[in-house]
Amino acid sequence: MARSILILGASYGSLLATKLLMAGHNVTLVCRKKTAELINRDGTEVRIKLRDEAVHRAIFSRDLPGTLDAAPPEEVNPSRYGLVGLAMQEPQYTNHTIRVLMVKIAEAKLPCLSIMNMPPLPYLRRIPALAGMDLDEAYTNAQVWERFEPGLMSLCSPDPQAFRPPEEAPNILHVGLPTNFKAATFADEAHNALLRELEADIAAVTLDGKDVPVKLKVFDSLFVPLAKWSMLLTGNYRCITPHEPRSIRDAVHEDPDLSRSIYAHVDAIAQQLGADPKDQVPFEKYAKAAESLLKPSSAARAVARGAPFIERVDLLVKLISRQLDMPKAEIDQTVEIVDRKLDERIVLG
């Protein structure tokens, strides 16, 4: 049965959209009007490397069984959809037209699957140890999330690494590390049945008889997506330096012992919140994957481009660590560097 799914964000969101389209589902991407016009005219192109192939394949939405369209937020009617994917960077949700759409989505009580690095506040409220914590400071505008019911919000660990090639059109996405999306379940079993249906449909897809990477994996544990925090604090945010940004590989491997220490501490924070060690990814596996991540993280690239706001998982983890009485100097130092770089942008702006 073809499902209709709304995804906010046409950049990283086009990866999940492509997987859904390959499985025969229909997707609407929410984006700027010019990008929507481009996608409605030409479709999307996602470049991904299949196992044992040396060259990336270009997968065009127009060649897939599902139907893709795109629209600016003011033209979207949420009642047409059974699931919403949240794939924008967290600061983008403060845009007025996006906020209006978010109100409509919350009022429609649609299940929302986030593939943001920054976990939506309603999701964190599902974790008892976090429900009473003051975490608003980590969000660009925490009020965006006030209308959402926690049980209708799930989080999907955005482990696949992908980027828009800066010299090409905005309907093109290049996948650098084709790992899986790991989703936690919703509170309602009917919504979980939909998630597992999509999981099975995506798993069944082949291309020229070959398996296609980047699956949707569903887990009962709320803590599986939080495994990404260790990666973000060890690699992504440490790409931001007082000077020029560095690659994720260099952030992780210039001082492996320090990286291991930060990674283990963030893992320990997740376990203090209730995570089981089996919910987490071993440092060795992450460090191996980081060897191929030769570009700075999206957060570091955004800061280098002069963005005044970025997703602040680093600050979120710091706030949690302080309220758990588990501070770590290296995490505080990372937050201080990011704060300083963003403050520079505001002053220069």
N, C-alpha and C positions, 0 to 999 in steps of 0.2 A: 504494500500500500504506500503510495507516494505521500509524503508529509510535506507541509509547507512550513519553512523555518525562516525566521527573521534574524539577520546577523548585523549588529551595529559595528561598522568598521570594515572597509573594503580592502585594507592592506593585509594584515595578518589574518583577518577574517576570511580572505579569499582562499586560504589553505583549507580550513575546515569546510568552507562552501564547496570547494572542488571535490573533496572526499564525499560529501553528501550528494553532489550532482552525479558523481560516478556511480553511486548506489541507487540512483533513480529518484531522489527527492528534489523538491523545488525550493529554491533559496532566493530571498531578496536581501541585497546588501544595502545598508544605509551609509551614505557618504555625501560629500559635497556635490552640488548640482552638476558641475563640469565633469567630475569623475563619473557620476551616474550616467551622464550622456555618453561618455566614452565607453563605459561598460555595456550600456544598452545597444550601442552601435557595433562594438567589436568583441564584446565578451571579455573574459579574463584569460590570462596565461599564467600557469604555475609550473615552474621548472623544478623537477625533482629527479633524484638519481635512484634508479632501481638497484636492487642487490646485484652485485657482480657486474655492473655496467659502469664503464669509465666516464660516460658522458651523461649529462642531465637530459631527461625527456621533457619536452614542452607539452603540457596538457592544456588544451583549449576548451573552455566551457561550452563553446558552440558545438563541439563534437560529442558531448556527453548526454546521457539519457534524461537527466533532470533538466529543469528549466531555470535559468538564471535571469533575474532582472535587478535593477538598482534604482534607488530613489533617495532624494534628500529627505531629512527627518520630517519636515512639515507635510509631506505627501503620503506618509505611511499610516495605514489603518491596522493597528495591532490585532484586531479581532479576526483577521484573516489567517493567523498563524497559531501553531500548536506549541512552539518552543521558540525562545529568544536566545541568541548567542551574543554575549558581550565581548567584543574584540577590539574596542578602542582603548587607547591609553587613558588612564584614570583622569587626568586633567581635562580631557575632551568632554567629559560628561557635564562639565559646568557651562558649556555653550547653551545659550537660551533655547534654541530649537531642539537640541538634544534633551535638555531638562524637561521640556514640554512633552516630548515623546516618552521619556522615562516615567513621567506621571501617568500617562495613558497605559503604559505597560504594567505598572504597579496596580492600577485600578482594575485592569483586565484580569489580574491574578494569573498571569502566564508564568510557567516555569522558566527560569533564566539560568543558562549555563555560561558562566564566565570563563573566558580563556585569557583574562588579563593576568599579568604578573601580580598586580595589586589586588588582593582579595576584597571583594565588596564587603562593606561593613555588615550587612545582614547575614552573610555567610559566617563571619567570625562570631556573630551572636549565637550561632548554633552550637558553639563550643563552650561548655559551661565555664571553664576557667577564664575565658575571654569575655563572656557576656557582660560582666560588670566593669570591665576595664575602660579607662578613658583613653581612646585611641584616635579621637577626631583630628588631632594635630597632624597626623600623618596624611590626611586627605586634603585635596585642594578645596573641596567643599563637601563636608560630611552630610549636609542636609539633602544632597541628591538622593541618598539611600534611605531616607526616613520612612517613605511610604511602602517599602518592600517588606513582605513577610519573610522571615528567615527561612522557613521551611520550603519556600518556593525558589530559593537561591542555592545553586550548586557551583562548585569551583572545579575547574579543569586545569591541571598543571600544564602550563604551556611549554612543554619540554622541546618540541620541534623548534629549531632555530631557522628563521627565514627573514629576508629583507627585500625591500624594493631596490633594484639597481638604480642608483641616482641619475644615471644618464639615460634611462629609458622611461617609457610611459607609465603612469600610475596604475595601470591595470595588469602589470607584470610583477610576479613575486618569485624570488629565487630561494629555494629551500637548501640551506647549508648543512643542517643536521636533521635527517628525517626520522626522529624518534616519535613516540606515541603521546597522544593526549590522554591523561589519566584523570577521569572524572569521579567525583564523589556522588553518592546518591542523593536524591531529594527526600523530603519527609513523607511524601505521598507515593504509594506503590504504583499508582496509575502512571505517574510521571516517570518512575523508575522503569516501568515496562517500556515506555517510549524510548528511554535512553538505551536500554538493552536491545531493543529492536534496531536502533540506529547502529549500535555497536556491531551487531551481527551482519547487518546489511553492508557496512563498510568493510568488514573482515572478508566478505565474500567476493569483493571486487578484484578483478585481475586486469592486466594490460598486456595484450599479446600473449596471454597464457601465463604471465608472470605476476607474482604477488606485488602489491603496491604498498610501499611504506607509509607510515603515519596513520595508525589505527586510533580508534576511540576505545579506550579500555575503562570499564565501569567498576568501581570498588565500593564496598559497603562502608569503609572507614572514611570519616571526615578528614583524616590527617594525611592521607596519601598525597593530595595536592600540595600540602605544606612542605613536602620534601624539597620543593623548588627553592625554598628560602635559603637553605644552606648553599645552593649553587649561586643564587643571586648575591648573597653577602660575600661569598668567597671569590667569585669571578666578576659578575656583571657590574656591580657598583664600584669595585676596586679598579675597573677600567678608567674611572674618573680620577685623575691625578691633579696635583696643583698646577701642572703644566699641560702638555698635550695628552689626549687619551691614548691608552694602550689597548692591545688586543686582549680578549678573554684568555687566550693561551698564555700570554705574558703575565697577566694578573695572577693566574693560578700557579704557573711553573717557575717564576723568577725566585720564589722562596717557598718551595713545596711544604716545608715543615710549618711555616706560618699559615699557609693555606689550609693544611690539614687541621690545625688548631682552631681556626675560625669555623671551618666546616663542622667539626665535632661539637663545638659550643652551640651552634645554631641547631644542630640535631638534638642536643641535650635540652634546649629550650622547648622544642616541639614535643619531646618526650615528657617534659614537665607538664605540658598542657594536656597530655593524654595519648600521644602517639606511641604506637608500638614500634620497636626498632625495625621490624619487617616492613613497616610503611615507608621506610626511608631508603635512599640510594647510597650504597657504599662510596666513600670518598674515592677509592681507586677507580671505580667505574666512571665517576664524574671527571676525574683528572684525565683519564684516557680520552674521553669524549672532547675535553677542552683542548687537547692537542691539535684538533682540526679547526678550532674556532679562531681564525686568523684576523678577524676584524674586531674593533671595539663593540661593546654592547650597544643596543639601541638607546639606552639611557645616556651612555657616554657620547654617542653621536649627536643626540638631541642637545646636550649641554654644549658641545663644540659648535653646533649650529646657532647657538644663542637662545635656546628655548628658556623661558622664564620659569616654567614648571615641568616637572617630570614625575613619574610614579615614584613614590618614596617607600618602597618595601624596606629599605635600610633604616629609615626612621621608625617605621612600624615595628620592626624587630627590636630596635633600641628601646622603644616605649614599653614593649612587652617584657623585655629582659629586665628593665628597671623595676617594673611592677611585680615581677617574680623574684626580685632581689638576686638576679643572675647577670649583672653587668659584665661587659668585656671591653677593655680599653681599645682594642682594634676595631670593634664595631663603632664605638663612640668616635674614633678617629675618622672612619669612613664617612659617618654622618657629618662630621665637622667639615671635611673636604667638600662634600657635595653641597652643604649649606653655603660655604664660602663661594664656590663656583656659581651657584644660582644667584647669590647676592650680587656678585660681580655683574651678572647679566642684567639684573634689575637696575643697577646703578648706570651701566652703560646705556641701557634702553632709555 
